[in-house]
Each structure stands twice: as C-alpha cells, then as structure tokens.
C-alpha cells in the first residue's frame, strides 16, 4: 500500500533546503526559503533537522551554527531562545520544525535526521503535529531510521538507509530473477540517493528498474543542472531534489507542454 506522502503523481519536485539563493533572497533552510518554495508552487520541501539544548527541533543542515548563521557553536549546546535570534546566511531566520508543519499545512516535508539524539524530540513533534501523512524521514544512520520505524510502524514514510541502498545497488548488478532475494527485507517506502557516490554511479537504468520492480520510488538529490534533470527524468526517476528551485520548475514545465 502506498504511503499518503507518496500519492502525488510523479515526478515530484523537492525544494532542497527550501527555495534559497539569488532567486529568492533567502538563505538555505531559513523560514523565508520554505515560504518562497511554497509561493513558487512546491508541495515537497526538504530539510535537515537537529535538536537544540532544550529539545526544540530546528531546520538546519549543519550540527554547528557557524556556516549557515551569524552564530557559532554546536546546535545541541545552544537553547532555542538564543538560536531564534540568529540570522541565516543569505537572509532569513532559523525555523522550528513544528512551526513549519503548522504554517505550511499543505506542504510535505522530507526530513534528514542527522543526529540519533534528535529522534525522541522528532517523535514528539510529529505526534503533536499529527503530521505522519505528510512527512518522510531518512538518515545516513541505519539505526536512526529503524528506531523511527519501530516507533511509528507503517504510519511513517521512510527512505532507504545507506545499508539498504547498498543492497539495491547489489541487486541491480544481479540477474533480474535473483534481485527479489536481495530486496525483500528492505523496510523503506522510497529510495533517495545521489546520482553518484564517489566514483560509483548509483542512478543507472538498472538501478531505477530494480527499485521500481521492488516497489520503491526513486528520488535523486541534489540535481541542479538542467540537462541532468532531463536525463534522470528520462530514466524514470520519481522525483528530483534541487537547490535551483526555479530551474526545476521550468524543466518540468517544458516536459508537460
């Protein structure tokens, strides 16, 4: 059964860290960047999440404040009251996850949970917001995702972990008849991967075919080049995440004209 998060017709367009940069005048992961993405027509918003010292879940990519704000130090060692007064590099303010869920009720959020210590507070926020139908969570840490699956079961949409992606890559290299044995135990609802990992190309026609055969939509990050957008969509991927929010909408518009 398809999770409600994935019921939109593909291809899905994800605003990676919101719609930020020169086109919108908003910094990455700022409240204003997510608002700009919604104004552009995006239904899917991507962000990383961390917890503050007092248990507030915030939308920030790094575990420190130094690169993306005018603050410094570890997010986990700063209280929300302090972080709330910072300015995001490029413009805007740091948002709480609960306010994003409340203020953009028609948006669906793709969350990368960077730190396993964030999980209990993330669970609390998702429960209080009653947001499981419109959230997908992924992480590079296998245990982070499996703990969320244990907490929510099928009610939460989750992306394949790095370990599960390796199984899919192995399955794609295997004869088609033996692929199911490698993929049947994967507990994900979708697969979210970069085009390439180091020198290894992940998103190939066989990889996409393998994921589709196993029932996993493929979302690719972070794709900013117009030609690459077209190439991946021609391969049949179900979604693209981009830092070039206007460009991706233009590409999708071209393909529907």
Secondary structure, 3 states (H helix, E strand, C coil): CCCHHHCCCCCEEEEECCCCECCCCECCCEHHHHHHHHHHCCCEEEEEEEECCCCCEEECCCCECCCCECCCCEHHHCCHHHHCCCEECCCCEECEHHHHHHHCCCCEEEEEECCHHHHHHHHHHHHHHCCHHHEEEECCCHHHHHHHHHHHHHHCEEECCHHHHHHHHHHHHCCHHHCHHHHCCCCCCEEEEECEECCEECCCHHHHHHHHHHCCEEEEECCCCHHHHHHHHHHCCCEEEECCHHHHHHHHHHHHC
